Amino acid sequence: MSVETPDDGGEFPRLSQAQVATLAAGGTRRPVRAGEIVVRAGARSDEFFVILSGRVAIVDDDDGERRVLRIHGPGRFLGELGLLEGQVAFYTAEMIEDGEVLAVPVHRIRALVEHDPMLSDLILRAYLLRRCRLLGMLSGFRIIGSCYSSDTRRLREFAMRNRLPHDWIDLERDRRAEQLLRALGIGAEDTPVVIWRGERVLRNPTNAELARLVGLPVPDTLREACDLIVVGAGPAGLAAAVYGAADGLDTSVLEAIAAGGQAGTSSCIENYLGFPAGISGTELAERAVIQTGKFGARLLVSAEVVGLEAADGHHLLRLAGGGALLGRTLVLATGARYRRLTVPGIERLEGTSVYYAATHQEASICGVDPVAIVGGGNSAGQATVFLAGRVEHVHLLIRGEDLGKSMSRYLVERIEQHPRVTVHRNTEVRELIGDGELDAVEVENNRTAERETLPVRALFVFIGAAPCTKWLADSVALDAHGFVRTGLDAVYPAEDQRESGRRPLPLETSAPGVFAVGDVRSGSVKRVASAVGEGAMAVRHIHEYLERS
């Protein structure tokens, strides 16, 4: 008889009889036979399964070879994070004994977030851990492409930022690439390609096409105006969506790449209220995404907004794919992106040795080899502490003299006391050494002009952020650095002032009914807690605006 996979860290918990009874109130008991497929890879499931009797095998058969990954017995439940977010299954669940399961509609599980926090935390924690395991197994779909291809990098970034289980096969270095392409009748010139379970092939798909493949929601064409459209799904945007939807506003959230924003690239946020042990940016984002769905907000990914126009008293957002959405009010929460280093040839190493995030996924790619981090803010500090616990050595490079100038004191103290961290002050990167993969970086002291070569296999970049506001053009007032002006700093055009008879609300832009929150807002405090607060406060201003209108 197959042995049940042990639960070592909360990944495969067993429900108590009371918890099963709670779930049974909204579920259906169902007999199952050995060999029956309960969940099929590649298909969407609308049910949460609890095993009442019998045993279930979690199976991977992507290569045509059946591999049993783990075994579950009575009291355990199936699924992972994608079940709550409407994605297709990345695994197959097959009964290996006759038994009985409890099938609960997924919408009932989402409701548990509100009514049973202990049970919902148990399920959500297990699901987050299971998604991490899937990411480490290189399961899911495959991306075949060159590390030198910008489209390959685009697809990999989309998959990594959305934490989609996948396997990247490098056209230049992986022997499997040629064999797989030949078997599918695909030439190297047609790459990058995405292969789904050996059955479906997408040739250089757009992000939206890849999103549809795995069940992520993408924008529809023009629809009736909704009460609130939030542009950007970082902490500020997600907070606005949660509070807006909870207050009964018909709410949509548009995100170009993945939920989480810059916070989603952080391995551990320790100064966020209520999480004394810290919380990863990805977990914070995943929990917020589930909350948006709980209150009925629509989160659409691969929704790149390219223009803002006025349309019959509403705001019309033009999308890169040609679609458009109408909103009575808007919240701009597009945040900011880390700037690229101005080092020749850095593009060829992005995605293979140069990274702009430091999560568990990037850490697993790096292994234990020494790394370098560029930046002097909290994101660079968090990445340094996180990676120092996993690699041989971390070289932190800052342009100035004082590490504490823009970094929290608790991070400075940890970094200065860590035996595997060296801080290089007054230091800038001059050259990346390596062909296809990084072997070393050449750095220069900007005071003495002395150069040094550091043997590192990865470079993490967290330098100044540029606001994502180019798409706004002249539709709202921006400051000299491109950040959105709000409140007293934003002035309506004269004709609008005469019509409205008022000045902008504190988070309102120069366009009536358009608000800005988080990092994209001029003068904002660049902290997760501040961003969440602004998102919540914007909804209060929106109610005031709608009442006056």
C-alpha positions in Angstrom: 0.0 0.0 0.0 1.3 3.5 -0.9 2.6 5.5 2.1 1.1 8.9 2.8 3.5 11.8 2.2 4.4 13.3 5.6 3.5 16.9 6.5 6.8 18.5 7.5 5.9 22.2 7.6 2.2 22.8 7.2 2.1 22.0 3.5 -0.2 18.9 3.9 -2.2 19.5 7.1 -5.0 17.2 8.2 -8.3 18.8 9.0 -10.0 18.2 12.3 -13.5 16.6 12.5 -14.9 20.0 13.4 -13.3 21.6 10.4 -14.6 18.9 8.1 -18.1 19.4 9.6 -17.8 23.2 8.9 -16.9 22.5 5.2 -19.6 19.7 4.9 -22.3 22.3 5.6 -21.8 23.7 2.1 -20.5 20.6 0.3 -21.5 17.3 -1.2 -20.3 13.8 -0.2 -19.3 11.8 -3.3 -18.2 8.2 -3.7 -15.0 7.6 -5.8 -13.4 4.6 -7.3 -9.7 3.6 -7.6 -8.4 5.0 -10.9 -10.9 7.9 -11.0 -9.5 11.3 -11.8 -10.6 13.9 -9.3 -8.6 16.8 -10.6 -7.1 16.8 -14.1 -4.0 18.8 -15.1 -4.8 21.6 -17.6 -8.4 21.9 -16.6 -10.1 24.4 -14.3 -11.7 23.1 -11.2 -14.5 24.8 -9.3 -14.5 22.4 -6.3 -12.4 22.1 -3.2 -11.9 18.4 -2.3 -11.5 16.9 1.1 -10.6 13.2 1.3 -13.0 11.4 3.7 -11.8 7.9 3.0 -9.4 6.2 0.6 -6.1 7.6 -0.8 -5.3 10.0 -3.6 -2.1 10.2 -5.6 -0.8 13.6 -7.0 0.5 12.6 -10.4 2.7 14.3 -13.0 2.6 12.8 -16.5 3.7 15.7 -18.6 6.5 13.7 -20.3 4.2 10.7 -21.0 5.7 9.0 -18.0 3.6 8.7 -14.9 5.3 10.0 -11.7 3.6 9.9 -8.3 4.7 13.1 -6.5 2.8 12.5 -3.2 0.0 10.6 -1.5 -2.8 12.0 0.6 -5.2 10.1 2.9 -8.3 10.8 4.9 -8.6 14.3 6.5 -6.4 16.0 3.9 -7.6 18.4 1.2 -6.5 18.8 -2.5 -5.6 21.9 -4.5 -3.1 24.8 -4.4 -3.1 28.5 -4.9 -4.4 28.4 -8.4 -7.7 26.9 -7.3 -8.6 30.1 -5.4 -7.4 32.3 -8.2 -9.3 30.6 -11.0 -6.3 29.1 -12.7 -6.1 25.7 -14.4 -4.6 22.8 -12.4 -0.9 22.2 -12.7 -1.3 18.6 -11.4 -3.5 15.5 -11.7 -5.2 14.0 -8.6 -6.1 10.3 -9.1 -7.7 7.9 -6.6 -5.6 4.8 -5.8 -8.2 3.3 -3.5 -12.0 3.3 -3.4 -13.2 6.0 -1.0 -15.3 9.1 -0.5 -14.6 12.8 -1.0 -16.3 16.0 0.1 -16.7 18.4 -2.8 -17.1 22.1 -1.7 -17.7 24.9 -4.2 -14.7 27.2 -4.4 -16.8 30.3 -3.7 -17.6 28.8 -0.3 -13.9 28.4 0.5 -13.4 32.1 -0.4 -16.1 33.0 2.0 -14.2 31.3 4.8 -11.7 34.2 4.8 -14.4 36.2 6.4 -16.2 33.7 8.7 -13.5 31.3 9.8 -10.0 32.9 10.0 -8.3 29.8 11.6 -9.5 27.4 8.8 -8.8 29.9 6.0 -5.3 30.6 7.3 -4.7 26.8 7.4 -5.8 26.4 3.8 -4.1 29.5 2.5 -0.8 28.7 4.1 -0.8 25.2 2.7 -1.7 26.5 -0.7 1.1 29.1 -0.7 3.6 26.4 0.3 2.3 24.0 -2.4 2.7 26.7 -5.1 6.3 27.2 -3.9 6.9 23.5 -4.2 5.4 23.5 -7.8 7.7 26.3 -8.7 10.7 24.4 -7.5 9.7 21.3 -9.4 9.9 23.0 -12.8 6.4 21.6 -13.6 3.7 23.3 -15.6 4.3 24.7 -19.0 7.7 25.0 -20.8 9.3 28.1 -22.3 11.9 27.4 -25.0 13.9 30.4 -26.1 17.2 32.1 -26.2 18.5 34.0 -23.2 19.5 36.7 -25.7 15.9 37.2 -26.8 13.8 40.1 -25.4 10.6 38.1 -26.0 12.0 35.2 -24.0 12.9 37.5 -21.2 9.4 39.0 -21.4 7.7 35.6 -21.1 10.0 34.5 -18.3 9.4 37.7 -16.3 5.6 37.3 -16.7 5.7 33.7 -15.6 8.1 34.5 -12.6 6.2 37.6 -11.4 2.9 35.7 -11.6 4.5 32.7 -9.8 3.4 30.3 -12.6 5.0 26.9 -12.5 7.1 26.5 -15.6 10.4 25.3 -16.9 12.7 27.5 -19.1 14.7 25.6 -21.6 17.6 27.7 -22.9 18.0 27.4 -26.6 21.8 28.0 -26.4 22.6 25.8 -23.5 20.1 23.1 -22.8 20.4 19.9 -24.9 16.7 19.3 -24.6 15.8 22.3 -26.6 16.8 21.0 -30.0 15.2 17.6 -29.4 11.9 19.1 -28.3 11.7 21.6 -31.2 12.5 18.8 -33.7 9.8 16.6 -32.2 7.2 19.4 -32.6 8.4 20.5 -36.0 9.4 24.0 -34.8 12.5 25.8 -36.1 14.8 27.8 -33.8 13.7 30.9 -35.7 10.2 30.5 -34.4 11.2 30.7 -30.7 10.4 31.6 -28.1 7.6 29.1 -27.8 5.4 28.0 -24.9 4.6 24.3 -24.7 1.6 23.2 -22.6 1.8 19.6 -21.5 3.3 18.5 -24.9 -0.1 19.1 -26.6 -0.4 22.8 -27.3 2.3 25.1 -28.7 2.1 28.9 -28.6 4.7 30.6 -30.9 6.0 33.8 -29.3 2.7 34.4 -27.4 1.7 37.8 -26.0 1.4 38.0 -22.2 -2.3 37.9 -22.6 -2.2 34.7 -24.6 0.0 33.1 -21.9 -2.4 34.3 -19.2 -5.4 32.8 -21.0 -3.5 29.5 -21.3 -3.3 29.1 -17.5 -6.6 30.7 -16.6 -5.5 34.2 -15.5 -8.3 36.8 -16.3 -7.4 39.2 -19.1 -9.3 42.4 -20.1 -12.5 42.2 -22.2 -13.5 44.7 -24.9 -15.5 47.8 -24.1 -18.1 47.3 -21.4 -20.5 49.4 -19.4 -18.8 51.9 -17.2 -17.9 50.6 -13.7 -17.8 52.8 -10.6 -14.1 52.4 -10.0 -11.1 51.3 -12.1 -7.8 50.9 -10.4 -4.7 51.0 -12.6 -2.0 48.9 -11.0 -2.1 46.0 -8.5 0.6 46.9 -6.0 -0.2 47.3 -2.3 -1.9 50.7 -2.9 -4.0 49.5 -5.9 -5.0 46.3 -4.2 -6.0 48.2 -1.0 -8.2 50.6 -3.1 -9.8 47.6 -4.8 -10.5 45.8 -1.6 -12.0 48.8 0.1 -13.9 50.0 -3.0 -15.5 46.6 -3.6 -16.2 46.1 0.1 -18.1 49.4 0.0 -20.3 48.2 -2.9 -18.5 49.9 -5.8 -18.4 48.0 -9.0 -14.6 47.7 -9.2 -12.0 46.5 -11.7 -8.2 46.3 -11.3 -5.9 46.5 -14.3 -2.4 45.1 -14.0 0.2 45.1 -16.8 2.3 42.2 -15.4 1.6 40.8 -12.0 0.0 41.7 -8.7 2.3 42.9 -5.9 4.2 45.8 -7.4 7.6 46.5 -6.0 6.6 45.0 -2.7 6.0 41.7 -4.6 9.7 41.5 -5.4 10.7 41.6 -1.7 11.6 38.4 0.1 10.6 39.6 3.5 8.9 42.8 4.7 9.6 43.1 8.5 8.3 46.6 9.2 4.7 46.1 8.1 2.3 46.5 11.0 0.9 43.2 12.3 3.6 40.9 11.0 6.3 40.9 13.7 8.1 37.9 12.0 7.8 39.6 8.6 5.9 38.6 5.5 7.1 38.1 2.0 5.9 40.5 -0.7 4.5 37.6 -2.7 2.4 36.3 0.2 1.1 39.7 1.0 0.1 40.1 -2.6 -1.5 36.7 -2.9 -3.6 37.3 0.3 -4.7 40.7 -1.1 -5.6 39.2 -4.4 -7.9 36.7 -2.7 -9.5 39.5 -0.7 -10.3 41.4 -3.9 -12.0 38.3 -5.3 -13.9 37.8 -2.0 -15.5 41.3 -2.3 -16.2 41.0 -6.0 -13.5 43.1 -7.6 -12.2 41.9 -11.0 -8.4 41.7 -11.2 -7.3 41.6 -14.9 -3.6 40.9 -15.7 -1.7 41.6 -18.9 -3.9 44.8 -19.0 -1.4 47.4 -20.1 -3.0 50.8 -20.2 -1.6 53.1 -22.9 -3.9 56.1 -22.8 -6.5 58.1 -20.7 -9.3 60.1 -22.3 -12.5 61.8 -21.3 -15.7 60.2 -22.7 -19.2 61.6 -22.0 -18.4 62.4 -18.4 -16.5 59.2 -17.8 -12.9 58.2 -18.0 -11.9 55.9 -20.9 -8.7 53.8 -20.6 -7.1 52.6 -23.8 -5.4 49.2 -23.6 -2.4 48.0 -25.5 -4.4 45.1 -27.0 -6.8 47.5 -28.6 -9.6 47.3 -26.0 -10.9 50.0 -23.7 -12.6 50.3 -20.4 -14.9 53.0 -19.0 -14.9 54.1 -15.3 -16.8 56.8 -13.4 -13.7 57.2 -11.2 -10.1 56.1 -11.5 -7.3 55.3 -9.0 -3.8 55.5 -10.5 -1.6 53.1 -8.6 1.0 52.2 -11.3 3.9 52.7 -8.9 7.5 52.9 -10.1 10.1 50.6 -11.5 13.7 50.2 -10.6 15.9 51.9 -13.1 18.3 49.8 -15.3 22.0 50.2 -14.7 23.8 52.1 -17.5 26.3 49.3 -18.0 27.1 48.2 -21.6 25.7 44.8 -22.5 23.6 44.4 -19.3 20.5 43.5 -21.4 22.1 40.2 -22.5 22.3 39.0 -18.9 18.9 40.1 -17.7 16.9 37.1 -16.6 19.9 34.8 -16.5 22.3 36.6 -14.1 20.8 40.1 -13.6 17.7 40.4 -11.6 15.4 43.2 -10.3 13.7 41.1 -7.6 15.0 38.9 -4.8 12.4 36.3 -4.0 12.7 32.6 -3.3 12.5 31.9 -7.1 15.5 34.1 -8.0 17.4 32.7 -5.0 16.8 29.1 -6.2 18.2 30.0 -9.6 21.4 31.5 -8.1 22.2 28.5 -5.9 24.9 29.3 -3.3 27.4 31.3 -5.5 28.4 34.8 -4.4 26.2 37.7 -5.6 26.3 41.4 -5.8 23.5 43.8 -4.9 23.4 47.4 -6.1 21.3 49.9 -4.1 21.1 51.7 -0.8 17.3 51.6 0.0 15.2 49.2 2.0 14.6 46.9 -1.0 18.4 46.4 -1.4 18.7 45.9 2.3 16.0 43.3 2.5 17.5 41.5 -0.5 20.9 41.5 1.2 19.7 40.0 4.4 17.6 37.4 2.6 20.4 36.3 0.2 23.1 36.3 2.8 21.3 33.4 4.5 21.5 31.4 1.3 24.7 32.2 -0.7 28.4 32.1 0.1 28.8 35.9 0.1 26.9 39.1 -0.7 28.7 42.2 -2.0 26.5 45.3 -1.4 27.4 48.2 -3.6 26.3 51.7 -2.7 27.2 55.0 -4.4 27.5 57.0 -1.3 29.2 56.8 2.1 26.3 56.4 4.5 24.4 53.1 4.4 21.8 54.5 6.7 20.9 57.5 4.5 17.9 55.8 2.9 17.8 52.4 4.7 16.0 51.5 7.9 18.2 51.2 10.9 17.2 47.6 11.7 18.5 46.5 8.2 21.7 48.5 8.5 22.5 46.8 11.8 21.9 43.3 10.4 24.0 44.0 7.3 26.9 45.5 9.2 27.0 42.5 11.6 26.5 39.8 9.0 29.7 37.7 8.4 28.8 37.0 4.8 28.2 40.6 3.7 30.7 43.1 2.5 29.5 46.7 2.0 31.4 48.5 -0.7 30.8 52.3 -0.2 31.3 54.9 -2.9 31.2 52.1 -5.4 29.7 51.8 -8.9 29.5 49.0 -11.5 31.6 49.6 -14.6 31.6 46.3 -16.4 29.9 42.9 -16.4 32.2 40.0 -17.2 30.8 36.8 -18.7 29.5 35.3 -21.8 25.8 34.4 -21.4 26.2 34.1 -17.7 27.9 36.4 -15.2 31.3 35.5 -14.0 32.3 38.8 -12.3 31.6 42.5 -12.1 34.2 45.2 -12.3 33.5 48.1 -9.9 35.1 51.5 -9.3 35.4 53.6 -6.3 33.9 57.0 -7.3 36.3 58.9 -5.0 39.6 57.2 -5.7 38.9 55.8 -9.2 40.4 52.5 -8.0 38.9 49.5 -9.7 38.3 46.0 -8.4 36.9 42.8 -9.9 34.4 40.9 -7.7 33.8 37.2 -8.6 30.0 37.0 -8.5 27.5 34.9 -10.4 24.5 37.1 -10.1 23.7 40.8 -9.9 20.6 42.2 -8.2 19.7 45.8 -9.0 17.6 48.1 -6.7 18.4 51.6 -7.7 16.2 54.7 -7.9 12.7 54.2 -9.2 11.1 55.9 -12.2 7.3 56.4 -12.1 5.2 54.5 -14.6 3.4 57.5 -16.0 4.5 57.9 -19.6 1.1 56.6 -20.8 -0.6 59.5 -19.0 0.9 62.1 -21.4 -0.9 65.4 -20.6 -4.1 64.0 -19.1 -3.0 64.8 -15.5 -0.4 67.1 -14.0 3.0 65.6 -13.3 5.9 67.0 -11.3 9.4 67.6 -12.7 10.3 63.9 -12.1 7.1 62.5 -13.7 5.2 61.7 -10.5 1.5 62.5 -10.3 0.6 65.7 -8.5 -2.4 65.5 -6.1 -4.4 67.7 -3.8 -3.2 71.2 -3.4 -0.3 70.5 -5.8 -2.7 69.7 -8.6 -4.7 72.5 -10.2 -7.7 71.9 -12.4 -7.8 73.7 -15.8 -9.6 77.0 -15.4 -12.8 75.8 -17.1 -13.0 72.8 -14.8 -12.6 75.0 -11.8 -15.5 77.1 -12.9 -17.7 74.0 -13.4 -16.8 72.2 -10.2 -16.3 75.2 -8.0 -13.8 73.3 -5.9 -10.2 72.3 -5.7 -9.0 68.7 -5.8 -9.5 66.4 -2.9 -6.3 65.4 -1.0 -5.5 62.4 -3.3 -7.2 63.7 -6.4 -5.3 64.7 -9.5 -5.8 67.6 -11.8 -8.4 65.5 -13.6 -11.7 65.5 -11.6 -12.5 61.9 -10.4 -9.0 60.6 -11.0 -7.0 59.8 -7.9 -3.4 58.8 -7.4 -2.0 56.6 -4.6 1.3 54.9 -3.6 4.7 55.3 -5.2 3.4 57.0 -8.4 2.1 59.9 -6.4 4.3 63.0 -6.0 5.5 63.3 -2.4 4.3 59.9 -1.2 6.1 58.0 1.5 7.7 55.0 -0.1 6.5 52.4 2.3 4.1 49.5 2.0 2.0 50.6 4.9 1.7 54.1 3.5 0.6 52.8 0.1 -2.1 50.6 1.7 -3.3 53.5 3.7 -3.5 55.8 0.7 -5.4 53.1 -1.3 -8.0 52.9 1.5 -8.2 56.7 1.9 -8.7 57.2 -1.8 -12.0 55.2 -1.6 -13.3 57.6 1.0 -12.5 60.5 -1.3 -14.2 58.7 -4.2 -17.4 58.4 -2.2 -17.2 62.2 -1.5 -16.6 62.9 -5.2 -19.5 60.7 -6.3 -21.8 62.3 -3.8 -20.9 65.8 -5.1 -21.2 64.7 -8.7 
